[in-house]
């Protein structure tokens, strides 16, 4: 536990430092128990859902409880860019029930429709499919209705994850969507994906600070990100080369974020997240450095 965090703000970690959800060879030999023991032993209060975690609350609850951890949230691969709200509610049902049973307050929503065929995260970054501007109002309306229904039926706030290679990557795309979506649609602020999308995360704080319901603390190694962009490499290649890292290891200044959390009265989770190869960046050491860095940043803010 970080004593410098404001009341009502808790620190969690993503299991991606131990085992990648997409690149399954990264951390393939690391057990859930190792992940949870490391997270608990290095001071985290919670953890997000990972691909190796059981999806039965009666199994997951005591498993996390053994390590004194809460479930912060979990990712839902949404397709509202191409399907109806009714279809999305049917698709999310089992996941939402699990999050509700685990006491979560938010659900991470990542838009995976309108991605290139095949393995989109293995394709050059320039090949991202872009939503036509005339389609954004309808998408925003479906997203708003889905957010209302998700909260009404499951008590979960939607935390929309802007993300590289998805339909809301740039500041302009995120702004256009959130200007049209209702206030019921919450925003997940991901510092690393802001940097990767070519803008400072403070721009989202300045414009949509009151919509932020979940925060991912991800750092970026600028030289690697620049190489990925300049050589038009894929997202997954960038991950393998280490374009993302934990706070304090990259180029991002987290001081403005700490001031936002303090001054805005933000209540919720801060989640350390870094897709890395644990064979190159051992997870326990990395997430320990992250705790220390976040603590220092909040102490100085």
ZISUL-V327258 format. One record per run of one state. SS is the DSSP state (a for helix, b for strand, c for the rest). FROM is the first residue (numbers start at 0). TO is the last residue. If there is no record, write none. Layout:
ss=SS from=FROM to=TO
ss=SS from=FROM to=TO
This chain:
ss=c from=0 to=7
ss=b from=8 to=12
ss=c from=13 to=13
ss=a from=14 to=16
ss=c from=17 to=30
ss=a from=31 to=40
ss=c from=41 to=44
ss=b from=45 to=46
ss=c from=47 to=55
ss=a from=56 to=64
ss=c from=65 to=68
ss=b from=69 to=70
ss=c from=71 to=73
ss=b from=74 to=77
ss=c from=78 to=83
ss=a from=84 to=100
ss=c from=101 to=104
ss=b from=105 to=110
ss=c from=111 to=118
ss=a from=119 to=121
ss=c from=122 to=122
ss=b from=123 to=123
ss=a from=124 to=126
ss=c from=127 to=131
ss=a from=132 to=153
ss=c from=154 to=155
ss=b from=156 to=160
ss=c from=161 to=169
ss=a from=170 to=179
ss=c from=180 to=183
ss=b from=184 to=189
ss=a from=190 to=195
ss=c from=196 to=200
ss=a from=201 to=210
ss=b from=211 to=216
ss=c from=217 to=217
ss=b from=218 to=219
ss=c from=220 to=220
ss=a from=221 to=229
ss=c from=230 to=232
ss=b from=233 to=233
ss=a from=234 to=240
ss=c from=241 to=242
ss=b from=243 to=244
ss=c from=245 to=253
ss=a from=254 to=263
ss=c from=264 to=266
ss=b from=267 to=271
ss=c from=272 to=281
ss=a from=282 to=299
ss=c from=300 to=300
